[in-house]
Amino acid sequence: MPFGYLTTTTLMAVLTFFAVAPPRPEHSSPSNLGYWLGFLVNELPFIAFYWLLASTVLAAVQGDLTSTVGLIALAIAVLASGGLVVILRRGLRAGPTVGSALREADPTARLSRSLPVAPLLFAPFSVRSGSVERIANIEYGDAGRWNLLDVYRHRAHPSDCPVLVHLHGGAFRRGRKNNEARLLLYRLASHGWVCVSANYRLGPSVRYPDHLVDAKKVIAWVREHGNEHGAGSEIVVAGSSAGANLAASLALTPNEPNLQPGFEQVDTSVAAAVCLYGYYGSYGGESSLSSPRAHIHADAPPFFVAHGDRDTLVLVEDARAFVRALRGVSTSRVVYAELPGAQHTFDLFRSPRFERVVEGVDLFANGSVARRGAG
């Protein structure tokens, strides 16, 4: 009896269901269940379809589709495939969403017409670029492995390049520098940027503002040593989840002496900030000053904020409230792309959705640097 085929298709159907319709958390309480059961399929629908197709072909070769159990399993596979089509269509809608968000701030901004089909279909885990070299585990502070950073730069070693600094997520308690947004780091580095991805001290052994102090130390390192790797003076800070909180706070608190002890004279201002599925509240049980909302001001740099409307770890209402507060005060551009169907951690793989987000960040970051230089 084809119970193996039935098990496979049922499991895929369950994962697809949670990707299509993750349970909405009640009382604004984040749901881990919806995230863990759905986020992989939500970004990798092609892989999920290959799994279903291979299982179905194997069942057909073994003659399992002639039994009642086999036919039930086939029906489940067809339903799951329909769900994967829904997921794919939502992912493809990221292009129009990001493009429209960019054009609200810059009517001339245009995304490319096409996506890299072959890598998306057959190499979603491959994000590296042959034109980019990564220099790993450079010390920027005295906290051991928590104060290490990686540099991504073009192998041609251009000079005076704009810099992107990325800070990882992990709820301020876990995570590492070479997990998230790697497609973004390699893409910008291949286009002549110097990209830096950094670890920082994590809780519960440290508290606010220690994480933010470390983030500012990364900027200080770029100011002092970045030219050794081709970096210029223009820096854009980016982050994912908790890293987006730090990126936003860093961008909104330039040159504040109490947040950069021992390096008070270093310029920690940035040209722009990029926040991916960010958390914008305060750290659990800590001062409200740990929220970037507490630091919003009229002279804030430009922001690019991207958040999934199906995020069950950090609800989309949090991003909307932050953007609304920022737009109400800041005189700079605030680009907000609310991504249809996106869950948390949509930047782990090469997917149709993240390809468009990366392209949008590329346009936004280059535009922000150009405007700052012209000003």
N, C-alpha and C positions, 0 to 999 in steps of 0.2 A: 504494500500500500504506500502511496506517495506522501506519507506524513512529513517527510523532510521538506518536500516542496511546499506543503501547506504551512509548515512552521516558518519557512523563509519568507513567503509572501505575506503571511500575517504580521510578522515582525516588521517588514518594510511598510506595510499598510499603517501600522500603529505609528511608526516614526514619521511617515508622511502626514498623517492626521495631525500630529502635534506641530509639524512644520506649517501646515496650512492654517490650522486654527488652534494656536496655543491657548491654554486656559487663561482667561483674563483675571489677574489677581484682584481680590476683593480688598476694600478698605486701603487701597494704595500700597498693599504689601507685596513685594516682589515674589515671583514664583520660580523656584529652581526647577520644578518638574517640567514645566513647559519648555524651558531652555534646554535642559540636558537631553530630553527626548526628541527635540526637533531641530537643533541648530545645525547639525552636520548635514542632514538632508536638505535643509533650507538653503545652504550655500553650495551643495554638491548634488543637484538633482540629476546630472548626467551620470555620475557614479552610481547613484541609486537605481537609475533606469538600467544601466549595464548589468547590475546585480539581478534585477528582475528578469531581464532578457536572458541572461546566461542560465538562470534557474529554470526558466520556462523551456528553453531549448533542450537542456539536459533532461527535463521531465518528459518532453516529447520524444526524445531519442530512446528513452527507457520505456516508452509506452504507458506512462503514468497518466496521461491526459484522457484516457478512455474510461477511467473509473470515476465514481461519484466524488470521491475526495479530491481527485486530480482536477475535475471540472470546477469544484468549489474554489480550489486554490487558484486556478486560472482566472476565475471571475474576480477574486480578490486582487490578483496581479493587475488586471485591467483597471480596476477601480484605483489602485495605488498609482498606476501610470497616469490616470486622469489627474490625480492630485499633484503629481510631478509636473504636469503641464501647467497647472495653476501656479506652482512655485516658480517655474521658469518664466512665465509671463510677468509675474511680479518683479522678478529680478531684472528683466529687460526694461521695465518701466523706470528703473533708476536713471537711465539716460535722460529721458525727457524731464524727470524731476530735478536732477542736478543741473541740467542745462537751463531750465526755467529759473531756478534759484540764482544761478550766476547772472543771468540776463537782467534780473531785477536790479542788480547793483551795477552791471556793466552791459549795456545793450549790444555791445560788439562781441561778447563772449560766445563761442560756438564749440560744442563738442564735435569730435570726428563722427563721420557717418557710420563707420564700421567698427566691429569688435574683432580681436584676434581669435578667430574661430577654432583653429587647430589646438592652440594651448588650452583653451577653455574646455574643449571636448576630451582631450587626451592627456593633458598635463596640468591639472588644477593645483597640484602640490608643488610644481616647479615655478618659483618666482624669481630665481636668480637671472642676472644678465651677464653675459660673457665679457662685456665691456667694463664691468665694475669689479673692483677688488675690495675686500673687507679686511680691515685691520682690527683684530679682536682684543678685548680685555686690556684697555689702556686705563691706568689709574688716574682718576681726577680728584680724589679725596683720600682720607685716611681711614675709611671704614671697610677696608678689605674688599671682599667680593661684591659688597653692596655699593661700592663706589668705583665700579668699572664701566667703561663705555666702549662701544664699537664705532669705528669710522668706515663709512662707505664712500668711495670716491672713484672717479673714472680712471681707467688705467693709463690714459694719456697725461694724467697729472696736470690739469689746467690750474690756473691760479686765480685768486680774487673771486672765488665762486660764492654764490649765496649758500646759506646753510639751513638745513632742516634738522631740528633736534626733536626726537621722539621719545616720549615717556610711556612706559608700559602700564597696563591695567593690573587688576588683582585685588581690589578692595583694600589697598594699602597694606595688605598682609602677605601677599604672595605675588608671583609673576617674575618675569625676567626679560631682559632687553632684546632677545632675539626670537620672540614669539609672534608678536602682532605686527601688522602693517609692513611686513617685509617687502611686499610687492611695491608699496609706495616708496620705500627707501631705495630699492634697486632702480625703480623707474626714474626717480628724480636724480639719483647719482649718474645714471646713464645719460641724462640730459644736461649734465654739467654742474650739478649741485654737489656739495659735500654734505652727507647725511650722518647724523650721530644718533645712536640709540643707547640709552643709559639705564643701568640699574640705579636704585636708590634704597636707602634704609627702609625697612618694613616694620610694621607693628607685630606684636604688641610691645616690643622692646623700645620703640621710639614713639613720640607723640607729635602733635602739631606744635611748632612749624617745621619739625626736622625733615619731613619728606620734601617740603617746599624749599628749605635751605639747600638740600642736596640738588634739587632741580636747578636752583640758581648757581650752584657750584659748577654745574655742567656748562651753563652759559659763560661763567667766568673762565672755565678751561678753554672754551672755544675762543674767547677774546685773547687769551694768552698764548695758546698753542695751536689754534686752528690753522694759522697761516703755514705751519709746517706740513699741513695736509692739503693746502690749496684753498683754505677758507678765506672769504672776505669778511666784511664788517656787517653784512645784512643777515639777520637770523630770523627764521620763522620757527615757532615752537608748536609742536603737535603732541597729541596724546590720545590714548584709548581708554575709555571707562574711567577708572581712578586717575589714570595718567592724563585724561582730558581735564579733570578737576585741577590737577597740578599745572597743566599747560595754561588753563584759563587764569588761575591765580597768579602764575608767574607773569603772564602778559599784562595783568591788571595791577601789579605791584612793582613796577620798575624802580630799582635803585632805592628801595626802602631799607635803611641801615639795620633795623632790627631783624630783618629777614635774610641778611647776608653778613653774619658776624665774622669778622676777620678779613672780609674782603669788601668792606663798605664802599670803597672808592671805585669798584668795578662797575661798568655800565651793563646792567642786566635788562635793558629795554630790548624789545623785539619788534620786528616789522609787522608781524601778524600772528594769529593763533589759529590752529586747526584742532577741532574737538570732535572725536569719533565716539559715538554712543556714550557720551560722557555722563558722569554723576556730578551734580552741581550743588549738592547739599553740604552740610558740615560733616566732619568725621564723627562716627558714632560716639555720642556723649561728650564731645569736645566743644571748644569755643565756636561761636557762630562765625568768627573770623576765619575759620578753616574752610568756609564756603566762598567760592569766587563771587557769589552774589553780593557779599559784604564789601567788595572792593570795586564795584562797577563805578565808572566815572566818565565824564564827557570826553576825555582825551584817550580813551581806550583805543588800542590798535584795531585794525580790521579783524573780523572773526569769520571763520568757516565752520559751521556746526552741521553735522550729519547724524541723524538718529533714526532708528527703525520704528515704524508704527506698530510692530508686533513685539517689541522688546519687553520681556517679562522679568528682567533683572533690574533694569533702570527704566522706569516707565516714561513713555514719550512726553507725558505732561510735565515732567521735570525739565526736559530740554525746551519745551515750548515756553515755560515760565522764565527760564534763563534768557532765552532769545528775546522774549517780550521785554524783560527788564533791561537788557542790554540796548535794545533798539530805542527804548524810551529815554535813554540818557546819552549814549555814545553818539558822536558826530561822524564816526567812521562806518565803513561798510559792515553789515552783518548779513552774511549769506547763510540761509537755513534750508537744508535739504532734508525733508522728512521722507524716508525711503519706504516705498510700499512693500509690505511683507517682510521687512528685515527684522532679524532678531539681534540679540547682543553678539559681540565678537564677529561681526560680518567681515572683518579684515584679516582673517586667518588664512584664507585661500585665494587663489585666482578664480574669481567667479564673475559672471556678467555684471552683478551689482557692484562689486568692489572695483572692477575695471573702470566703471564709469565714475565712481567716487575718486579713484586715483587720478583720472584725467581731470576731474573738476578741481581737485586740490592743486594739481600741476598748474592749471590756468590761474587759479586764485592766488597761489603763492608767487608765481612770476609776476602777475599783475600788481600784487601788493609791494613787492620789492621795487618794481619799476616806478610805481607812483611815489614811493618813499624817496627813491633816488632823484626823481624829477622835482620833488618838493624841496 
